[in-house]
Amino acid sequence: MNKLVSVVLMAVLTVVSLMAFSSNSYADETKMVGTITKITVSADKKSATVILKDSKSEKDVTIVISDELTLDKFADKRIVEGDEIRCKYESVNGVNASKMFKKTAGC
């Protein structure tokens, strides 16, 4: 009887731990390549909103950038409107937050 209870308990713990970790590891991350149509840097220069035209679907996608490296590239014009960009972003509360944002040819 004790053996059966411990086997069931281990199975329940395994299922619970898998469910806890699976929700975090499967975030809604999207990859895309597109051309920048508009860059808007905030007044405090701590974030920027970029509109990319997806090269596959031809749809406009708005992405929020908050990492300093990319913001520095906007400031010194290493990334400008018309550049082709490869990016990864995650949809959080309806906002597409950038995870990776760089030129396809490299910077």
C-alpha positions in Angstrom: 0.0 0.0 0.0 2.8 2.4 0.9 4.5 1.7 -2.4 1.3 2.5 -4.4 0.8 5.8 -2.5 4.4 6.8 -3.2 4.1 5.9 -6.9 0.9 8.0 -7.3 2.5 10.9 -5.3 5.5 10.9 -7.6 3.3 10.8 -10.7 1.3 13.8 -9.4 4.4 15.8 -8.5 5.9 15.1 -12.0 2.7 16.3 -13.7 2.5 19.4 -11.6 6.2 20.3 -12.1 5.8 19.8 -15.9 2.8 22.0 -16.0 4.6 24.7 -14.0 7.7 24.8 -16.3 5.9 24.3 -19.6 3.9 27.5 -19.3 7.1 29.6 -18.9 9.2 27.8 -21.6 6.6 28.1 -24.3 6.2 31.9 -24.5 4.6 33.4 -27.6 7.9 34.2 -29.3 7.8 35.1 -33.0 10.6 35.5 -35.5 10.4 37.7 -38.6 12.3 39.5 -41.3 11.0 42.9 -42.4 11.7 46.4 -43.6 11.5 49.3 -41.2 8.8 51.8 -42.2 8.8 54.0 -39.2 10.9 54.5 -36.0 9.6 56.6 -33.1 12.0 57.1 -30.1 10.4 58.1 -26.8 11.2 61.5 -25.3 13.2 60.0 -22.5 15.1 57.8 -25.1 14.5 54.6 -23.0 12.3 53.0 -25.5 11.3 53.1 -29.2 8.4 51.9 -31.3 9.2 50.5 -34.7 6.8 49.5 -37.5 8.1 46.7 -39.6 6.6 45.5 -42.9 6.8 41.7 -42.7 8.5 40.3 -45.8 6.3 37.2 -46.0 2.8 38.5 -45.2 3.3 42.2 -46.2 1.6 43.1 -42.9 2.8 46.0 -40.7 3.9 44.8 -37.2 4.5 47.2 -34.4 7.4 46.3 -32.0 8.5 48.0 -28.8 12.3 48.2 -28.4 13.8 48.8 -24.9 17.3 47.4 -25.0 20.1 50.1 -24.9 22.2 48.5 -27.7 19.5 48.9 -30.3 18.5 52.3 -29.0 22.1 53.4 -29.4 22.0 52.1 -33.0 18.9 54.3 -33.6 20.6 57.3 -32.1 23.8 57.1 -34.2 21.8 56.1 -37.4 23.3 52.6 -37.7 19.7 51.4 -38.0 17.4 53.7 -40.0 14.0 53.5 -41.9 14.3 51.3 -44.9 16.8 48.8 -43.4 15.9 45.1 -43.5 15.7 43.7 -40.0 15.7 40.2 -38.5 13.9 40.2 -35.1 12.4 38.1 -32.5 9.6 39.4 -30.4 7.2 38.3 -27.7 3.6 39.3 -27.4 3.1 40.5 -23.7 -0.3 42.0 -22.8 -1.0 42.9 -26.4 2.4 44.6 -26.9 5.1 43.1 -29.1 8.3 43.4 -27.0 11.6 42.9 -28.9 13.9 40.1 -27.8 16.4 40.4 -30.7 16.5 43.2 -33.3 19.4 43.5 -35.9 20.1 44.1 -39.5 20.0 41.1 -41.7 23.4 42.1 -43.2 24.8 42.7 -39.6 25.8 45.8 -37.7 
